[in-house]
Amino acid sequence: MSSRKPWSREELLVAGLLYCRIPFGRFHHHNPEIIAAAAAMERTPSAVAMKLSNLASLDPVITGSGRSGLAGASAADRALWQEMHTDWPAFAVAAQEAVESIGLGRSEQSQAAQPDRDPDYTGQERTATRSERVGQDLFRDAVLTAYEHRCCITGLAVPKLLVASHIVPWREDPGNRLNPANGLCLSSLHDRAFDVGLITVREDFTVAVSEQVEEDAGEFWVRAVKAFEGREIALPRKFPPNTDFLARHRAEVFLQ
């Protein structure tokens, strides 16, 4: 089979999904996820890895850090990149449909992904629709991969204790629900503290801890949360947190 055959829209969408789920340093033909996708597409693993590197050349975070992808991004690659960043919910649904169209199973897409907790979609019900679940999976995978599966505050690297935390709450900004730039990788504890405004992230990406916690909150609070006051968070390898979203959290959620 030839790796030079034109890429179909379904194949490009799957490549975009893989780009969100695989760290930049693992865009190579030995990666099991790339091998599985290549087999489903009837392409070589090298061709799929090259396509991901082409997409990386369009990522300003990748290129701005001194890393680089390949220089062969096509017009179709650029259109896909724009589509992803213009409407993440629509991209998530289209990409999942493409996955099913080429016969690539969820377990083959990402062995490490774990389901996140269900957001409250209606304010009364917690049963996610299929499209919402697809989007939720994509958001979690993209955020945790970007932060290399480590809490950006503590460095905790236990996947079952990590959360792709929304900066602007899910129900308050439908257009950015699935935008990875609206996410932080946090431990379950720090995710909850962030949600209720006990911590936030300053403009210089340092942690701010609310002073509204009682002085006798206990040694654990001091060691696990308060001790991180003023420390810089670990920034992701891609999809950096949107500074406008962080400013909104400081203004509307954080307890001064």
N, C-alpha and C positions, 0 to 999 in steps of 0.2 A: 504494500500500500504506500502511497505517496504522502509525505508530510506537507507537500506544497498545495494540496487541494484547498480551495477557498473555505474559510471558516463560516459556518452557518450562524444564524442569529442564536440558535439554541446553544451551540458550542461556545460562542462568545459570552453568553450569559453564565454558563457554567464556569468559564474562566474567571469572570468577575466574582462569582461566589467563592471560588478557590482563593482568589487574591485576598478576600476578606478573612478567610479562615486559616491561611498558611503564613507563617512568619517569613519575612523577606529572605532570611538566610537559608530557608529550606525550599527555595524554588529550584530544585534540581531533579534529574531524572530517576534518582534512587528513592525519592519520597513515595511511600505507599499510596498516599492520597492522589498524587499525580499519576502514578501507575494505574490506579483503578479508573481514574477519569479518562486517561488515554485509551485504555481498553474499551471503555464504553463508547468513546468517540471514534474508535478505529483509527487512532493516531499513535505516534510514538510518544513515550514519556518525554523525550527531549523536545518535541514540538510543543507539548503543553507547557513545559517549564519555560520555554522561550517565550510563549505567549504571556505568561505571568510576568516575565522580565520586561516585556514590551509595555505592559500596563504600569510596571514600577517606574518606567521612564517618564510617566505622566504624573507621578505622585510628587508634589512639591516637598513633602516631608522627607521622602527618600532622597531626592536629588539635593535638597538643601542641607542634608547631613553629611554630604560628601560621598554617599553611596550612589550607585547609578544602576539603572536597568539597561536594557538594550536600546539601541537607537532606531529600531525598526517599527515603531508604533504606526499602525495604519490609520486611515480615516475612520474605519469601523471601530478600531480600538479607542480612538478619541471620542467617538460618538457614545460608545458604551460607558466610558469614564464620566462623561457629562450626564448621561442618563442615571447612573448610580447616584451621583451627588445632587441631582436635581430632585429626585423623588425616590427616596429609599424604600418606602412601603411598596410602591409599584415594582421596583427592581426586585425586591425580595420575593414577591409572588411570581413574577415572570421567571426569575432564576429557578425557583422550585419547580415550576411547570417544565422548564427546560431540562432539569435534572431527571424528572420522571419521563420526559420524552425520549431521552437517550438511554434510559434504563440504568441510571446510576443511583444506588440506594443510599439512604441517609447514613447508614453505618459505614459505607465506603467513603462518604464525603468527609466525615470528621470522626475519628475514633475517640478523640479526647473530649468532645463537647458534652456538657451535662446540661439538662434542662434547668432553666432559671425558675424562680417562683412566678406564679401567674399574677400579672398585674390586674388591677380592678378595672375592667374595660367599661363598665356601665355605671359604676358607683353602687350597684346592688348585686351583680352577678360576677362570678369568677370563672365561668366556663368560656375558655377562649375558642374562637372560631379557628378553622384550619389555617386561614391566611394569617391570622394574628399569631398563631403558634409558629408558623414558618418565619414570620418577621422577628419574633422573640428569639428564636434559635440563631438567626443571622446576627442580630444585635449582640447577643452574648458572645458568640464565636468571634466576631470582629473586635469587640472591646477586649476580651481576655487575651486574644492572640496579640493585639497591639501592645498590651502591657506585659507580654511574655508570661502570662499566667502567674503574676505576682501582684499582691496588693500594692497600689502605688504609694501608700502611706507607710506601711510596716514592712513590706517585702515578703509577707507571708505567701508561701507557694504551695498551699494545700488546695487543690481544685475544688473539693467538696465544700470548702469554707469561703470560696470566692464568689462575688456577685458583680455582674455588670450593672453598675448603679447609674440610674438616670440623673443627670444634673438638673435639667428642667423636668419635673414629674411627667410621667406618661400621659396622664389625662389632660394636662394643661397645654400641650403643644403637639397636636396630632401630626403636623408636618415634620417634626423632628424626633418622633418616637423611635425610629429605627436608625437615626443618624449616629454613627459611631462617635462622632465628635461631641455628642450629647451624653457620653458615657465615661465613667471612671471604673477601673477595676479596684474593688475594695473588699476587705474581709467582711464577713457577715456583721460583725460588731460595728465596724466603721461605716458600713453601708447604712445601718440603722441610725447611727449618730448623725450622719450626713442628712438623711431623710428628715429627721426631726429638728435639724438646725443646731445641733450641739458642736458640729465642726463645719468648716467650709474651706475653700481654697482661695487665697488672696491673688491679686493681680500678678504678683511675682512668683506664683505657684508654690507658696509656702502655706503650711497648714495653720489655720486660725481655730482656736478652741474657745467655745463660749465661756464666759465668766458667770453664767447663770446656774452653774452646777454648784451645789452646796459644798462647803469646804470639807465636810465629813463624808464625802462620797465614797471614801475608802481608798486603800492602797492600789487596788486593781485599776480603778479609774485613773489614778495618777500615772501608773506605769503603762497602761494600755492605750490611753487617750491623751491626757494632759501633757505627757512627756514629749509628744510630737509637735507641740506648739512651736511655730517658727521654722520647722524643718521643711525642706523642699520635698515635694512629691517626685516620684520617678516618672518622667514623661514617657509616653509610648513611642514605639518605633514607627507608627503610622497612626492616622486618625487622632491628632492631638485634641485635647479638650478645647472647645470653642470658648474664647474669653468672654464673649457676650453672655453665654449661658452661665458661666461662673459668676459674672457680675450680677446676673439676675438672682442666682442662688444667694449671694451675699446680701442683696437688698431685700429679698422677699421671704427667705427661709431662715437664714442664720439668726440666732438669738444673741444679740449684742450684749 
